[in-house]
Amino acid sequence: MHVHAFIEQMERLAPPDLAEDFDTEKIGLVVEGRPEITRVCCALDATPHVVNKAVLAAADMLVVHHTPIWTPVTTMTGNLAGLMRAVLSADMNIYVMHTNFDRAQEGVNDALAELLALKDITPMSLGCIGTSTLSPAEISLRLGGHIRLWGEVKKISRLAIVAGNGFDPALLKEAKAQGADTFLSAEMKHSVARIAPLPCIEATHYGLEAPAMQRLATRMGWEYIDDPPLLTCIP
């Protein structure tokens, strides 16, 4: 498949106009490589480990959720230089599906809802709310562990989910107004936790978003490269 046809296919899955404004020029084909695509690898992040695995797999394309280049650069040194050296030497493309994939049908939040077996789902401005029969311990197991509870999480009936960094006061208020009794996301700030109108479950960014990329890889017949951050809980 030519890279242009690949891009068209990806844009049907996650239309660029769904992306947030801050993702302008940070999604789509962010690194151009060889024009013919026969082997594709997929991951959450273009880490050195992921890039090296993709190069060893002779991938023509690496599809990731988070761009490896968050801000415009005028110099290329250090970690970024090393990463780009490996990518460009292999003539490998990198394609990013970020907030457009968050909002897309069958995207990041839909994958998370499926993983947590949510039923009777209603959408929010970002993420969704669904009926849940899982306990916090069961949610932790499905997300790979490492969750924190903010507030008193009792029996969960209607769970609001926002994959990634979603502990926004406006989203919390919206979830409460729509009948959620618990809110799941990642990267809680102290100031937000103190004013949260409902109990919150904080998972890892990786645990909430990687399932969507893994599901996408399975759906498309790509190779998924797992690279979770190393976390250790000390009692």
N, C-alpha and C positions, 0 to 999 in steps of 0.2 A: 504494500500500500504506500502511495506517495504521502509525504508529510502533510500536504495540503488536504488530502482526503481524510487523513487521521484527525487533523484539527477540526474539520467539519463534523466528523463523528462525535468528537468530544464536546463541541459546542451545542450539539443537539442534546447531549446528556446533561450538560450544565451550561445553559446560555450565559454568555458574559454579562448581559444586562441585568442579571440577578445579583451581581457582585456589589459590595459596598463601595462607596466612592474612594475609600483609602486603598482599594485594591487596583486602582487604575494603573496600568502598565506593570502590574505584579502578577497577573494571571495569563494563561495561554502559553504560547511558546516563548519561554524566557531565555533559553539557550538553543541556538540553531546548530544542528549537526548534519549528518548525512540525510539526503532527501528520501531514501527508500526505507520504509519501516517494515521489518519482518519479525523482530523480537522485542517485546515490551516488558519492562519491569515496573513495579508499582510499590510505593512506600508512603508513609506519612510525611517524612522529612528527607531531604537530600543531604544526609549526614555523610561524613567520610566513609563510614562502614557501608552504608547503603550504596553510595557511588562506586566503591570498590567492588562490591558484590555484583552490581549491574554491569560494570566493565568486564569482570570475569565471566559473566553470563553472555557476553557479546551482545548486550542490548543495544538496539538502535534508538530506543526511546525510554526515558525514565519519567513516569507520571507520579507527581507528588501533590500533597495538599498544601504544604507550606513552601513558599518560594525560598530559595537559598540566598536571594538578594533582596533584602527588605528595604534598603534605602539606596538612592543613587550613589554611585562611587566615582571618585576622581582618581583614586589610586587602588591598586589591587595587590595587597600584601597579606602576609600571615595566613590564617585559616582559609579565607576566601580564595587567595591565590592558589593554595594547595588544592582546594576543591575544584576550582575551575581548570587548573592544569590537568587534573585527571579526566575531567569531563571533555575538555576540548581535545586532548590527546587521543581520546577514544572516538572522537567525531560523533558523540552521543547527544541527542536532543534531550532537553528537559521541558516538560509541560506541567503547568500548575493549574489545579482546580481548587480554589480556596473558598471565599465566601459565596461564590456562585454555586459551588457544590453543597455548601451548608443549606442553601435555600431550595436547591433543585429537588424535583420529585425523585424518589429513590436515592437521595443524597445522604449527607452525613447524619442529619437528625432523624431521618426515616430509618436509617440503618441502626441507630442507637435505640429507637423505639422498638424495632424488631428484636434486637438483642435482649431487651428487657421485657419482651412479651407484653407490651402495652396494648390495651383494648379501648374501644370507644374513644378514639383519638380526635381531639379538636386542635386546630392550629393556633399558634400565637404569632405575633409579628416576627419572632424568631424562635424556632423550636416548637414544641407542642406539649399538650397535656393529655395523659391517658390513664385509664384505670389500671392499677398495679396490684398484684397479689404477692409481690416479693417483699421480704424483710430487708433491712439494711445489710445484713450479713449475706443474703443471697445476691443482692445487687453488687456488693463488693466482689463476690466470687465471679460473677459474670464479667466484671470490669477488670479483673486481674489484681484485685486487692488495692490497698493503700487509699482508703477513703477516710474522711473525717466528717463528723456530725456536728453541725452548728445548731444550737437550740435543742429542744427535746423532741426527738423524732420518735413518735409512737407508731401505731399501725398506719401504714401508708395506704390510702385509697385512691387519691388522684395525684399522680406524680407529674410535675412539670419538668421537662428536660430541655437543656440548651447545651449542645455539644461545644467543647472548647471553652473559651473565657466568656462566660455568660452571666456572671453574677452582677447584673446591672440593676440599680434601684428601680428603673422604669419597668424592666422585665419582671422583676419580683412582684411589683405592684400589680402588673397585668395578670400574672399567674394567680395571685391571690383573688383578684376580682373575678376570674374565670373559674374559681372553685378548687384550685389546687391546694392540697394540704402539705405538700413537701416539694422542694425545688432541688434539682440535681444539675450541677455544672462543675466548672473547674476554676481554680485560681481565685479563691475568695480573698477579698481585702478586709482588713480589720474594720475599717470604717463602714463598709457595706454590711458586714455581719452584725454590727451593733444596731442597725436600723431595719434589718430584714423582717418583713411582716409575717413570715412563715418559716418553719424549720428548713434547714438546708443540708444537703449531702454534697460534700466536696470530693470529687474524684480527680484523677490526673487528666491533664489535657490529652495525653497519649491514649489513655484508656477509653476516653469518650469518642475520639475521632479515628483511631486506627481501624476499628471494625468496619467502617465505611470503605476505607481503601482496600482492606482485605476482601470485602464482599465484591467491590468493583473488579478487583483482579480475578476473582473466581468467575464472575459473570462474563468477563471479556477474554478469559483464557490466558491471562498474563501471569508472570511470576511475581508473587508478593514477597517483599523483603521486610522481615520484622526487625525492629531496632528500638525496643523500649528503653527508656532511661533506667539506670540502676538506682533503685530506691531501697533504703534500709530503715525499718522502723525500730527505734531504740526505746524500750519501755521506760 
